[in-house]
C-alpha cells in the first residue's frame, strides 16, 4: 500500500471523526442559543449550501496532482480556524456564517482526497472500498465522542477538542508535504481501468443523472436525520447520550456495509451492472421511509437506534454504488471533476434536507422528518425521465 495512500487514509479518518460532530451538535448549539426551527435548519444546511457547487469547481482543478496537495493543506487551515470559532460563537447568525466557511473547507478536501485514492491503486474499486471503510469507522465513532464530551463537560468544551484534532491533522499534513519522497500517483490508465471504460454499455439507461439524483435523495435523508434529532430529542426530554448512540448506530451500520465491500465476492454482487439500479432504488426507499420511524414516540429510545441503523446501511449502498460509477469508473483524466460532481450531489441533498425541512416545519421539530419521504415520491415520479438520460 503506497505511503501517500496511507497518509490520506489518516487525514480522512481525522476529518470524518469531526464531521459528524459538527453535523449533529452544531444544530444543538444553535438550539441552546435560542434559534428557531428554521434557523436550526439553516445551521444544518449552511455548510452544504456551499457544498452544492464548490466541490464541482474544486474537482475540476483536482485533476492536477500539485493542486490536490494544495487543496488538502488549505482545507485543514480553513477547518481549523472555523473549529476555533465554534468555541466563541454567541448567536445563530454568526454560527450560520461560520458554517458557510466550513463548507468551503470540506469542498476543498474531499474531491482531492478521492482523486488521490482512486489513482493510488490499480484496483480503483478496492482502493475506494478501503477508503470508505476508514472514514466510515471514524464517522461512526464521532457521535459517541461528541455526546460523551457534552455529557461530561459542555458543548463549547467539546469544540476545544475538535479544534485540537483539526490543528494536529493540519500539522501532520504540512510535515508530510515537507518530506521529499512521494509515491507516484497512477495517472496513466491501467488495463483494468481501460477495460472498465470500454465495457460501458452505451444503452444503459441508468447513467450519471440517475446516480447523482440518487445520491442527492440519500443525502436529503441524512441531512434531516443528523440536523434535527438533537433538538427534537431535547424537546421531548431524551438524553444527549441517546442521540450519540442512535447516530453511532447509523455510522456503525454504514461501517459494517463497507467492511463487506472490501470482500471481492460481496463487492461484485453489490456493484454488478445488472444489480446497481435495483440495489440503489430499494435502498433509497428504505432510507427515506426510515426517518418516519423517528416520529414514533418511544421513551426507551430503541426505535431511534433501530431507525438510524437501517438508514446507515441503506445510505452506504447508495453511496458505494454511486461512487463506483462516478469515480472508480471515471476516465483517468477526469477523476477530479467526477469526484467533484459526486460530492456536489451530496451537498445538494444535505443542504435541501435541513433547509427545506426547517422551512416547512411551521415551528414543529417533528415535521422535518417527513420531508425525505416526500422527496422519495418526487424521485420515483421523475424516475422514468431520469432513466431516459444517458450517462
Buried (B, 14 or more C-beta within 10 A) or exposed (E): EBEBBEBBBBBBBBBBBBBBBBBBBBBBBBBBBEBBBBBBBBBBBBBBBBBBBBBBBBBBBBBBBEBBBBBBBBBBBBBBBBBBBBBEBEEBBBBBEBBBBBBBBBBBBBBBBBBBBBBBBEBBBBBBBBBBBBBBBBBBBBBBBBBBBBEEEEBBEBBBBBBEBBBEBBEBBEEBEEEEEBEEBBEEBBEEBEEBEEEEEEEBBBBBBBBBBBBBBBBBBBBBBBBBBBBBBBBEEBEBBBBBBBBBBBBBBBBBBBBBBEEEEBBEEBBEEEEBBEBBBEBBBBBBBBBEBBEEEBEEBEBBBBBBBBBBBBBBBBBBBBBBBBBBBBEBEBBBBBBBBBBBBBBBBBBBBBBBBBBBBEEEBBBBBBBBBBBBEEBBEEBEEBBEEEB
